Amino acid sequence: MQPNKIFTPNGILINFTLLVAGLFFFIYGLVLAKEFLAPLVLAFILAMLTFPLANKLESKGMKRIWTSIINILILLILAGLFFLVISWQMKTIVDDWDDIKDTILPKIEKAEAYILQHTPMDEGELEEYKSDMGVGDDEEESEEEEEENGDNGEKGEQALSVIGGAAGFLTDFLITFVYIFFFIHYRNRFKQFILKLFEKEKQDEVRNIISKSADVVQHYLIGRLLLMIVLVVLYGLGLWISGVENFIVVSIIAAILSLIPFVGNFFGYVLAMAMGVFSGGDMSTLIGVTVTFLFVQFLDSYILQPIVLGGKLNVHPFFIILSVILGNAIWGIVGMILAIPIFAIVSVVSRNVPAFGAFGYLFSSDEEES
């Protein structure tokens, strides 16, 4: 009997090389296609969140076109409320910016004096470092010169850049909701398309995988949405008691950052500490922020998540971290948010397709060891 050529040294090397090359070009293609694929995948994930409500409304006799419109309106209202609260709070920050600067400048001066006194860095090196970072007296002088000279051309370019960025965001926002509408309205058609790719004897198995994948994503998204609402309330209450100004927007941003496992909570804490300093808070304010985040994170990790999410996701924490890092490398913040539900689908497929059974075992969070 001849040995299998795949497991010979040359066969392993060739297959490993092909695998690495394939992954490289696949990931590189995803990076290049970000502008097209990111809104499409985001729309698909959000559409899956609405499927249970759409199915329930249609079971009561409502036409599909109306269920699709109702679900889109619900998502639009939620998005509108979110942007309304954020813009309202950001306007408050802008209005209070002069007071914030007056509060923070003495603290920066104290920090600079401490650095000069306790480190080998001299004043010239500190000013050079501040200049490299784009802050300091040079920036203030240049701003004063621009105001005196009336550099309308540069201001015009900045205005056009802001308008272009806003137009691009609005376009992506609208096209995402167009995608969501079509995913909701034609969900059965897309499902039948997937089924028709397989032989009839395999279609029940594929249908089961589709159902499990949708169930896992829906459970994760609904659970995450509930957890975010609870986190906003808990963060807001703690930051309000601690005396942090603009505690509502800080609480919302911190809850949204919790979508990014591990690092998101840390950035939320840093933001809350910064706002505590900007609002003129003393040591008791910073202690209150720290206690708030420690308490809420303990509550979220050990009580709320096990109750709300349970073991439904069934993805090993190690691969959650890897998927988030890879998502950030491919699509940035959007990739980090989408990484977990996408990898959950990959894990479900791996566990239910015999050819990928080994990967399904590797990706899962089951405690059993062979």
VOGU-240229 format. One record per residue (C-alpha): x, y negated, z; residue in one letter. Coordinates in steps of 0.02 Angstrom, whole numbers, plus 50000, padded with zeros to 5 digits. Each point is the difference from the previous one (the first is absolute). Layout:
N
XYZa;...
***
This chain:
370
500005000050000m;500704983149950q;499994986250132p;498784985849976n;500924986349905k;499164986750106i;500945005750156f;501715001249920t;501224985650041p;499774992549827n;498115002050008g;499884991450170i;501124985749942l;499004997449840i;498325000350088n;500614988550138f;500684987849871t;498365000249903l;499014997350161l;501064985150053v;499954992449825a;498115002549991g;499734991950170l;501124985549954f;499094996049838f;498305002850083f;500394987850142i;500834987749880y;498445000649891g;498904996550152l;501084984850043v;499864993149822l;498125003249995a;499644991550167k;499004985649924e;498835012349915f;499955014850119l;499984991550172a;498284991749978p;499345016049919l;500565011550142v;499434987450132l;498294999349917a;499915019149996f;500395001450186i;498754986350046l;498685007849888a;500195016550092m;499574990650160l;498294995549927t;499555017249929f;499055006250155p;498884984550003l;499735000949813a;499515018550010n;498814996550144k;499134985849908l;499845010349842e;499285014750099s;498594988250052k;499574996749818g;500984984049967m;500724998449824k;501895001549984r;500224982649926i;499234992450157w;501005010850119t;501584994649909s;499524981750011i;499545001350185i;501665008350043n;500974986849902i;499064986150089l;500385007650170i;501865000849959l;499974982349931l;499144993450156i;501275008650112l;501454993249896a;499204982649998g;499794999950190l;501805005350021f;500694986349887f;498824987350081l;500655003750174v;501825000049942i;499824983549903s;499104991950147w;501385005050120q;501384995249877m;499204982849980k;500084998150189t;501865004449997i;500324987349860v;499054986550093d;501025003450157d;501665001949909w;500724983550064d;499625005150180d;500755017249968i;501604992249933k;500114988450152d;499835015250111t;501225011449911i;501404987649962l;500574998150182p;500045019050016k;501075001349842i;501184986950068e;500175009650163k;500355016049902a;501344991149897e;500814993150158a;500015017450077y;500805007449842i;501354986649996l;500375002350185q;500035019050009h;500665005349830t;501604996149899p;498954991049869m;500344981449987d;498794986349945e;500664999549821g;499755018849977e;498254998950074l;499514985849882e;500725009849853e;499015015450050y;498414989650016k;500334992549829s;500215017449924d;498345005350078m;499144984649925g;499654991250166v;500754985550093g;500414981949974d;500445001949815d;498255006249964e;499214985750098e;501104987449910e;499565007249830s;498154999250045e;500204981850051e;500924996249837e;498625008549900e;498704989650090e;500984984049967e;500385004049818n;498275006849965g;500585015749910d;498365002949912n;500735012349875g;500555012550132e;498374997950095k;499075003149838g;500975016149972e;499625005750177q;498154996149975a;499985009949838l;500895014550087s;498705000050139v;498574999149875i;500775014249898g;500215010850154g;498224996750055a;499335003849825a;500995016349995g;499355005350170f;498214995649952l;500175009949838t;500655015450091d;498644998050131f;498604999449871l;500695014049891i;500165011050155t;498144997950036f;499595003549818v;500965016350017y;499095004050162i;498324997649915f;500445012149860f;500725012850121f;498394999650101i;498824999849851h;500905013649900y;500675010550144r;499105015849942n;500674997649824r;501794998950063f;499715015350109k;499315010049853q;501504994749896f;501195007350130i;498985016150009l;500015002049811k;501905000150003l;499925017250082f;499255016749953e;498255003950066k;500605012950125e;501154986850076k;498724985950007q;499275004750169d;501734999550075e;500364983249919v;498314993350058r;500445005350178n;501684991049989i;499174984149935i;498735000650141s;501335002650134k;501094986049929s;498544987749997a;499505005250175d;501754997250070v;500194982949918v;498264994350053q;500295005950178h;501674991050008y;499384983749924l;498414999050105i;500985004650156g;501334987149961r;498674986749971l;499205003650169l;501704999950085l;500434983249919m;498394992350067i;500395006550175v;501794993849987l;499444982649947v;498874999050154v;501325006750120l;501434989649928y;498914984549994g;499445001950181l;501785002950062g;500774985849899l;498604988150050w;500305003850184i;501884997949970s;499714982549930g;500545003049820v;499264987349880e;499245006549837n;499795016750087f;498635005249878i;501094999549844v;501455008150095v;498855014050058s;499335003049825i;501745000349922i;500655011550137a;498535011949973a;500315000149811i;501855003250028l;499505015550100s;499595007949830l;501895001449980i;500515013450127p;501374996650128f;500724983949924v;498344990949979g;499674999350187n;501744993050031f;499764985949873f;498314996150077g;500844998450170y;501364988649929v;498674989049918l;499044998750164a;501594995550095m;500434986749871a;498274992350010m;500155000350190g;501614990049988v;499314988249866f;498484996250107s;501134994350143g;499745015450106g;501135003150149d;500705016550064m;498295005350066s;499304998649823t;501375011149928l;499775012750141i;498134999949965g;500305003349814v;501195014250040t;498805008050125v;498574998149875t;500935009049861f;500685013650113l;498285003650072f;499094999449833v;501325010949915q;499895012950139f;498104999849988l;500065001249809d;501295014049990s;499435011350140y;498134997050016i;499204991049851l;500905008749855q;499755017750067p;498154996350027i;499664990649836v;501215008549880l;500245016650088g;500985013149904g;499084997149837k;501494992349909l;501155014850039n;501604991949934v;501655001850092h;500624983450076p;501695002249915f;499204999949828f;498864985650049i;501584989850030i;500785005849837l;498434996249900s;499894982550074v;501834996449961i;499795006749823l;498394989949978g;500924984250051n;501425003849879a;498775002649856i;498604987450026w;500474989650152g;498674996350131i;498605007249893v;501005016049982g;500245001250189m;498134998450029i;499545012649865l;501385012450045a;499095009450137i;498335003349911p;500925004849840i;501175011750091f;498505007450093a;499275004749831i;501675007649948v;500035010050162s;498235006549973v;500415005549822v;501615008450060s;499095009750135r;498645006249883n;501035004549845v;500965016450026p;501454994449890a;500334985350117f;499645009350162g;501764997650066a;499854981149980f;498285000350081g;500765008650152y;501454987650002l;498894984549987f;498705005450129s;500054995950185s;499575017850054d;501025005650150e;500135018149944e;501755005949957e;500415015049893s;
***
